[in-house]
């Protein structure tokens, strides 16, 4: 968008009458200023993320008795090397991008949790751990500056879902997360944060062990049945012990640490966890080296344009080129050309999407009576939102009941379709998502919410259904299938249990119980029946689908 504005501004300048002299130096200065500004903001967010990771490394060093073997001044801060082989870099701040005040605070359980502007960082109702006893649940938030709004955003799931902090990156001077580093003491290094919090990390000495593992920072993905070896530098190690997730193997010999993932056939093995090496020196001083391991990578289908990885394609039936997720949103909620065809009664090709190169999830609209149409069933991309129940009819079928997608996002998907025992729907094909790479993967979860149409009918009814009574319910059913087409599992989620127990906020639906699947079908069932079968709207919205690849 920014580039388009620049082009339009330059184009406008070309149409100034030739009889007038024009000095474009101010325009070019403005353009160059924008480019410099973008570069500054990108640098600021990169340094903020580096500082956050470094703070977590410092906290982990304190928790695991890891010492500092070297701390070296740089042009813009310090580089720190720890006795477990990890490194950290901290900065002195960056001009022109004042950022939210990120820090940590110890809670009653003895663990550190992240804070923002002095308040706990809360995600889905829970505080976000900066440290944890097993290391697996600890998170280092990521920060970025939205290029459109200039507002700092934060992510706690590896950069898949971003939430606004409300802080505009327009300050004259950006503050570092670290206010001071005191290296004057020979026994420890003291770090002071911007909020005044201080932390001391011991320096390495001859009484401590050294167990420096090369290239083991971050999550180590090791495929099932395969091994990965790490070179280790050791000193003053009298003994060591290794703990590992169930089904994994780990050994240390000849200055080499080897970690082996469980074979795929071992259904009882843990697919992720932490390998802990406890090292003890001759003086009895111990330290713990932690390496996070997994047999998979987590990826999230967000439906956000910023996260597009698929190649552009064209929906031929409506001659619509799709380059991002928003291009898949129909121009109106009912009867639009993408979901109902130019005639409004269907098309001979399906509406479809494919999250290629990311989760690999894809969807193809259900066929019915020899044609494709949303009323036969499908998953439509949407950004329609409303809480006005007076609009809760079929012509507003793509609106979620709320103000946004999950976690404040713009886009989401809306499911339409069901199967029951009625004559009309007994043999109906259910809408589904499947893996376009032809493989089986675990779908961990998705976030679901009621649509405006469903919410209105639950509370007020309409000409086809009565409102929900105290004993009525509506339930979603997810059925998993393997690559051979065999059913492998089923799980359910209630969107409504009586009028006082209706889902009104985005809620996480655990789908991991299905195990590895090639496809998941979704059905909407319930107690409401008008004599012709299930009578409540068979709709729900979903967002942020997490997959293990």
CORCOR-V290537 format. One record per backbone hydrogen bond with DSSP energy under -1.0 kcal/mol. CO is the residue of the C=O (numbers start at 1). NH is the residue of the N-H. Records with the same first field share a line. If there is no record, write none. Layout:
CO: NH  NH
//
This chain:
1: 5
2: 6
3: 7
4: 8
5: 9
6: 10
7: 11
8: 12
9: 13
10: 14
12: 15
13: 16
17: 20
24: 28
25: 29
26: 30
27: 31
28: 32
29: 33
30: 34
31: 35
32: 36
33: 37
34: 38
35: 39
36: 40
37: 41
38: 42
39: 43
40: 44
41: 45
42: 46
43: 47
44: 48
45: 49
46: 50
47: 51
48: 52
49: 53
50: 54
51: 55
52: 56
53: 57
54: 58
55: 59
56: 60
57: 61
58: 62
59: 63
60: 64
61: 66
64: 288
67: 83
68: 204
70: 81
72: 79
76: 92
77: 74
78: 90
79: 72
80: 88
81: 69  70
82: 85
83: 211
84: 213
86: 82
88: 80
90: 78
94: 174
100: 102
101: 117
103: 115
105: 113
107: 110
111: 107
112: 130  131
113: 105
114: 121
115: 103
116: 119
119: 116
121: 128
123: 126
126: 123
128: 114
129: 139
142: 155
144: 153
146: 150
150: 169
151: 146
152: 165
153: 144
154: 163
155: 142
163: 154
167: 152
168: 170
177: 194
180: 192
182: 190
187: 203
189: 201
190: 182
191: 199
192: 179  180
193: 196
197: 193
199: 191
201: 189
202: 68
205: 208
210: 235
212: 233
220: 294
223: 226
226: 261
228: 259
230: 257
231: 214
233: 212
235: 210
239: 280
241: 278
243: 276
245: 248
246: 270
249: 260
251: 258
253: 256
255: 232
256: 253
257: 230
258: 251
259: 228
260: 249
263: 266
265: 267
266: 269
271: 295
273: 293
275: 291
276: 243
277: 289
278: 241
279: 287
280: 238  239
281: 284
285: 281
287: 279
289: 277
291: 275
292: 220
293: 273
294: 222
297: 549
299: 547
301: 545
304: 307
305: 308
313: 322
314: 316
315: 318  320
320: 315
322: 313
325: 328
326: 329
336: 340
339: 374
340: 346
347: 372
351: 365
353: 363
354: 356
355: 358  360
360: 436
361: 355
362: 434
363: 353
368: 371
371: 368
372: 347
373: 376
374: 377
377: 366
378: 416
380: 414
382: 412
384: 400
386: 402
387: 389
388: 391
389: 392
391: 393
393: 396
394: 397
396: 399
399: 452
400: 386  402
405: 408
406: 409
409: 405
412: 382
413: 542
414: 380
415: 540
416: 378
422: 426
425: 428
431: 522
433: 520
434: 362
435: 438
441: 517
442: 548
444: 511  512
445: 546
446: 509
447: 543
448: 507
449: 541
450: 401
451: 455
452: 456
453: 457
454: 458
455: 459
456: 460
458: 468
465: 462
469: 472
472: 498
473: 527
474: 495  496
475: 525
476: 493
477: 523
478: 491
479: 521
480: 488  489
481: 518  519
482: 485
486: 482
489: 480
491: 478
493: 476
495: 503
496: 474
498: 501
501: 497
507: 448
509: 446
511: 514
512: 515
517: 441
518: 435
519: 481
520: 433
521: 479
523: 477
525: 475
528: 535
533: 530
537: 539
538: 417
540: 415
541: 449
542: 413
543: 447
545: 301
546: 444  445
547: 299
//
